[in-house]
Amino acid sequence: EKIYRYNTGGAPGGRPRFSALVRRVSVIPGDSLIWGGYNDGHTPRPVLAHNDNSLRFEYAATGYDHPAANRYRIMLEGYDDAFHPWTAETRKDYTGLPAGRYTFHVRAKNIYGEEGEAGRFTLTILTPWYLSWWAFSLYALAVVLLMALVVKIRMRRLRQKTKRLEQLVRERTGIIREQAEKLEALNKMKSRFFANISHEFRTPLTLILGPLQDMLAEGGNIDESGKRTLGLMQRNAQRLLRLINQLLDLSRLESGKLNLRLTREDPRIFVRGIVTSFASLARQKQVSLRFTAEETPTLRTLCAQAWIDRDVLEKILYNLLSNALKFTPQGGSVKVSMSAHNRSGFIRLDIRDTGRGIPAGRLENIFERFYQVSADRGQEGTGIGLALTRELAELHHGEIKVTSEEGRGTEFILLLPVSAAYFSDGDFEAVPDTDGLSSSPRQAAPGGDRENTGAPAPPSHDDDVPVILVVDDHDDVRDYIRGHLRENFTVLEARTGREGLQTAAEAIPDMVISDVMMPEMDGYQLCAALKGNEKTSHIPVILLTARAAEKDKLSGLETGADDYLTKPFNSRELHARVRNLIRLRRELQKRFQHKALLTPRRVSEPSVEEAFLMRLMQALEENLADETFSVESLSATLNMGRRQLHRKIKAVTGETPGGFIRSVRLQRARQLLEAGAGTVSEIALRTGFGSISYFSRAFKEKFGISPSAV
């Protein structure tokens, strides 16, 4: 056995072994000790607060052989990327270390260049509470709550702002509504003002035009100079009447009360008729007037299916032709031409004259109300006609343009839709049943009329003088009517509707002629009261009014009025209507009395046929002014089916319904012609014939003579 000895006190070569160690760790400033270099068998791993993040590490080596020659290199793992260079420093300070886990490494090298064992020290610096996960959760929650609070505050402010805006809008809306109501009230006041002014103007115009027409018709001892003076007075009175009508049309356009009333009509025939009515004036002014329509399949097809408002188109053409003839000098020409426009469903009307023309700078203003081109054109004007023309064209969904050259003339271009596609359902009137007579409502005899007069009856030979009650609040009007009727009738008078109702109930007159606008009780109310009273329900009522609108006429007829005359009226026409209504009523009365004598058991009521004829004639009298009155309308009025009505009228009269209506209208036309109540064209329109040529043919077929020969 051998024995070995080992010296633990030194390294090979006689030099002792050594190692690096961390001898002290403290917090700076303040030198708060964390580790003092003692060793109880393990190295602690202290956990430091987040604010103890500035540290001083002190280190040394265990070898004592020339300790001043020792060199050290260090690294703080978690903070340094690599070991620091070798130095003789025995301490190292780190300040502002972030939270985390750190290990301090130290290596030592002695004078001989030998490295000893490395020393290390591990510690942890806690994350500050405000950077912890639960702190961030609180932050997120706080942010969410803050955002919610901001949104809530903003929403509250928005609601408050919205409420303020709504309140402001309500206040402004209230102001606007109040202003609108005031404007509407003013508009209604204006409309009433126009209506009242119209009534006040038309009444004296009646008393001017009536006597003038009588004097011109009678002639007598009036010389040519006097006739010219009377003619001048008549023309200016009629001009004043036209101006009143234009103002009323403008008022109705503004208030939206002027609506389209479309009927199926060939515009070529209608326009030609309007142009023809100006032929006399053109000859008088020695101006050539001509109408042409292009002969193309497009225009023919368009006109065959055209819808127009006769009244609107008539007023447009009247204004344009009146202006053209007014401003065209002697020897000039006015040409009216019609063609199909390149816009589908439109016709184009060109009215060209060779007048003085309009300055270019004034063209854009000529359609403004009350605008006049200049006072040096040699003609007076009001500036209403062209403004009304444009608004009527727009009402018909069309447009009007103008071109002019001074010294060469003016051209108005009217573009008008006539296809049904351009209009709404409310614009159309029912097309009257013509019973095979015509495809045009205005040409067809059953289609409607402007007057309500009955068929002529044989003259009455009664000894009793008919009694007529005249109700009007104007003394002059009553005097005028009495002066024309007193030779053939007994005339009673009343100043108000209430007084007239009382007088009618007491005297039981043969007829009542009443104004519409009266105090206490107006004409509509008087008529309704008379028709609702058993004693007076049989009395014919003629209403006189300045209200020329179609709806006003219908209002009067719907109350039971037998006829309707617009002021100013022709005294001869009034006389003819009075005489014919009384004759018709007396004749029917005689027939009923005669039948009653034959059948005493039914003395209080007429036979079925006679009652039907009474209802039939009354229906025709009440609806002759309605342009849409047709066989269907008549059957509805009589509460009968179309076939039943056809068989009944055929059995009683021997005529079809359409033929019977035509016969009544032709009889009325003959009466008016015999009474000299107007020209052939005027009476043709009054009796429902829109075409003079058709009227002439029908009249000649019925009576064997032309209307002009009566």
Secondary structure, 3 states (H helix, E strand, C coil): CCCCCCCCCCCHHHCCCCEEEEEEEEECCCCEEEECCCCCCCCCCCEECCCCCCEEEEEEECCCCCHHHCEEEEEEECCECCCCCCECCCEEEECCCCCEEEEEEEEEECCCCCECECEEEEEEECCCHHHCHHHHHHHHHHHHHHHHHHHHHHHHHHHHHHHHHHHHHHHHHHHHHHHHHHHHHHHHHHHHHHHHHHHHHHHHHHHHHHHHHHHHHHCCCCCHHHHHHHHHHHHHHHHHHHHHHHHHHHHHHHHCCCCCCEEECCHHHHHHHHHHHCHHHHHHHCCEEEEEECCCHHHHHHHHCCEECHHHHHHHHHHHHHHHHHCCCCCCEEEEEEEECCCCCEEEEEEEECCCCCCHHHHHHCCCCCCCCCHHHCCCCCCCHHHHHHHHHHHCCCEEEEEEECCCEEEEEEEEECCHHHCCHHHECCCCCCCCCCCCCCCCHHHCCCCCCCCCCCCCCCCCCCEEEEECCCHHHHHHHHHHHCCCCEEEEECCHHHHHHHHHHHCCCEEEEECCCCCCCHHHHHHHHHHCCCCCCCCEEEEECCCCHHHHHHHHHCCCCEEEECCCCHHHHHHHHHHHHHHHHHHHHHHHHHHHHCHHHCCCCCHHHHHHHHHHHHHHHHCCCCCCCHHHHHHHCCCCHHHHHHHHHHHHCCCHHHHHHHHHHHHHHHHHHCCCCCHHHHHHHCCCCCHHHHHHHHHHHHCCCHHHC
